[in-house]
């Protein structure tokens, strides 16, 4: 994954320091592209461990058209909890401790962080145990999975972009209209988090399927390794559904940034030499949405240890 370290070097050399909505500050660039040949191995970072279990459970959540964190929590995936919890604490139903600006306070105040973690844990447990509560407070609005599988039309209908995409790739592989988008301008204000990875295009050549993603905003150290693996897996799954081999994953960025409080973590990662890429195995005959998560695995993934860094929220 030399490409990832090249991106970091580019930001360090050419980036501009800017204020941002989190108050942490970033150093970033506008416009950058990485390319990964999926025939050479599965592009998951080896200079730190990326939790592939979280990657695949989130992607399958999207592909199911789900927008409720209950499925994620059932698969021990907590990456979207914060957004659902925020919705809950702003509601009249919340009667716990003051959670105003909880994200920033949790980072800066260890004592408050303990209280915050206890509240989040109780919230997650209730999501798992109380179906009615989960229906109201576990749902994140019309985010990725909804737009992918149930894009609303003006006549009250729905468009299943994933089904249409697969159908069109099979019928007309060389079309220039193999698109998938999560950015619905009308519904962005009602989403818990506006899509960061907004739009991708698929391309068939010589029996291989390639995918190019446009990502409007990218937390390079924490988020991008996850995004690379997720869209590489999506490309494999779509190619499998269409009877094709995989080609390239091309990752194009708008605002690509390093948070200023990730400086030490970035320095540690850049000392590490990338290792050989693992191989993706999908050991199932099921249709895409029905594949069991245990049947999607990596062989030969031997990364360096995890490097922790604070989340800017």
N, C-alpha and C positions, 0 to 999 in steps of 0.2 A: 504493500500500500504506500509506495513512494509518492503517489499522487496526492495523498492526504498531507504528507509532510511538505510537499511542494506548495500546497495551498497555504499552509501556515507560514512558510517562508515568504510567500508573496505578500501576505497580510502584514507580517512584521516589517518588511522592507517598504511597502507602498501604502500601507493603511493609514487612515486618518482617525484621530481620536475624536469621538463625538459623544454628547450626552444622549441618553435613551430613556424610555418610559420607566425602566426599573430603578433608575437612579444610580446604577453601578457604573455605567460608562463602558464604551466599547472602542476597540480599534478595528476598523474594517475597510473593506473595499466594495465597490459596486461593479458587479459584472466579473464572472470568472467561470471557467469550465474545466471539469475533469472527465476523463474517459477511462472505462474499464472494459477489457476484453473478457467476457464471461466464460470463454473457452479456456482461459488460463487459470481458472479457479474462482471460488466464490469470494467477492470483494468485501471482506469483513476485516476490520482493523486488527492487526496482530501486535501493535506496539502498546496496546492496553486491551483488556478483555471487554468485549461488547456482549451483553447478555442476549444471546440469540433466542432464548426462550421467550423473552419479552418482545423481540422483533416479530417472531412468527405469530404469537397470540394477538398482538395488536393488528397485524395485517389481516389475519383471519377474521377478526372483529369487524374491520372495515368491509371485507368481502361478504360478510353475512348481512351487511346493511345495518348493523347494530350501532346505536349511539348511547347505550346505557352501560355504565361502568360495571354493572353486576357481572357480566360475562368475564370481563378482565379480572375482577377480584376472584372469581371462581378459578381462574388460572394463575393466581398469585402475581398478577400484574397490577402495579399501583401507579403507573405513570400518568394516568388521567384523573386520579382521585382529587388532586388539588382544585381542579376546575369545578368539579361537582360539589366539593366541600364549600367553595366560595359561594356558590349559588345557595347552598343550604344556610350558611351563617348570615346571609343577607335577607333571609326569609323570616316572616313572623314566627315560624315554627321553632326557630333556634332559640334556646333558653340558656345556653352555656355561657362561659366566660367571654369577655369582650375580645373579639377576634378582628378588630379593625386593623386593616393593612397587615394581616397575619403573615403573609409571605416574607416581607422585609423584616418584620419584628422577629420572626423565627430564626432568620439568619444572624441577626445582630445580638440577640438576647438569649443566652443559653437557658435561663430560667423559664422564659416564655416559650422557648422551643420545646421544653419538656411538656408544658401544658398543651401546646399545639399538637404535639404528637399523640398525646392521650386522647384529645378530642377527635383527631383524624381516625385513630384506631377504633374508637367507639362508633364513629360515623360509618366506617367501612363494615363493621360487624353488623350494624343495623341494616345496611344495604343488602348484605348477604341473607339476613334472617327475616326481613320484613319486605315482602313483595310489593305491597302498596307504597311503602316509604321509598323503595327503590324506584318504582315507576315515576314518582314525582321528583325525587332529589338525585337520583342516579343518572338521569338523562341529561345530555349535554347539548341538546338542540340539534339542528340539522347540519352536523359536521360531516366529515369525510364519508363515512359509510352510507349515510342517507343520500348525499349527493351522488355517490357512485351508483347506488342501486335504486334510488327512488326520486330522482330529480323531478321536482314538481313542474307541471306545465300549466299554461294559462287557462286551459279548459278543465282543470281539475284532475288530469291524468298524471301518470308517472313514467319516467324514462329510466330503464335499467341500463346504465352506460356500460357496465361490465359485460352483460349478456350481448348487447348490441356490438360492442367492440370485438368480442370473440367471433360472433357471427360474421361480421364484416371482414375480419382478417381471413377467415376461412373462404368466404365467397369472392373477395376482391383483395388479395394480399398486397397488391402494389398501389392501393389507394393512398392518397396523401391526407386522408381524413380520419385516420385511426387515433382519435383523441379521447382523453379522459380528464375531466376537470372537476375540482372541488370548490372552485370560487364562484359562488352564486351571489352576485352583488345585492340582490333583493334580500337575501337571508343572512348575509354576513353579520348585521347588527344583532341578530338573535342567536348567534353561535357562541358557545362558551369560549372558544378560541378561534379566531379567523384562521383559515388554512395557511400554513407556512409553505408546505409543498403543494402548490396550487394546481399544476397542470402538467400533463405528460403526453407525449406522442409516440406511437409505436410504428415500426418500419420493418418491412420484410425484404430481404435480399438473399438470394442463393440458399433458400431454405432456412434462414436464420432470422430470429426476431430480435430487434434492438429496441431500446426505450430511451427517450430523452426526457428528463424531468426539469421543469423550471421551478425553482424554490425562491420565493420572494424574500424570505428572511431566514438566516441560518446561523444558529449558535454553533460555531465550528467545532469547539472542543467537545461539548456534551451531545449536541443534537445530530450533527452531520454523520458521524460514524453509524448511528442508528438509521438515519435516512438512507444512506448508501445500501446497507444490508436489506432494508425493507423493500426498496424498489428493485434491487437485484433479485430478491425472492419473488416479487410480483412478476417480473419479466420471465423468470423460470416457470411460474405457474400458468401465465397466459400462453407461453410457448407450448407448454405441455398440453394445454387444453386445445390448442390449434394444430397439434402434430408437427411442431417445428423445433429446431434446435435453437439455442440462444446465441445471440450475437454480442452487441455491446450494451453497456449501460452508460449513458452520458448524463452528467450531472451539471446543470447550468444554474448559476446563482444570480440573484439580485444583490441584496445586502448580505454579504458574508462577513461575519465579525467574530472577534475574540473578546470575551468580557475581560475587563481589566483585572478582576479578582481571580482570573484563571491563569495568571502569569506563571506562577510556580508549577502548576500542573502541566502547562504547555512545555515549560523548560524540561521537566522530567521526561515527558513523552519524546521530545526531540533528541534526547540522548540515546534512544533505543533504535536499534537496527531492525527494520521490518523483516518478518519471517515469511516462509512459504505460505501461500493461501490454502485454505482447506477446500474440500469438495462437498458440494451439496448433494444430498441423497433424499429423494422423495419416494418412499417405499409404500406405495398405495395405488390401488386401481380405482379409487373413488373419484367422483367428480370434484372439482376444485373446492367448493364450499364445504364438502363433506369429509375432506381429508382430516384424519386425526392428527393432532399436533405432534404426537410422539413419532409419527411416521415421516416427519420432516426433520432432518438432522444434518449436522456437519461432521464430516470425517477428516481427521487430521488437523483440527483446530487447537493449536497450542500457543496461545498468546502470552505476552507478558502480563503481570498482575494488573488488576484494576488500579486506576488513578482517580481518586475522588476530587471533586471540585464543587464549590457551592453553586446552587441553582439561582439564577437571577429571575425574579418573578415580578 
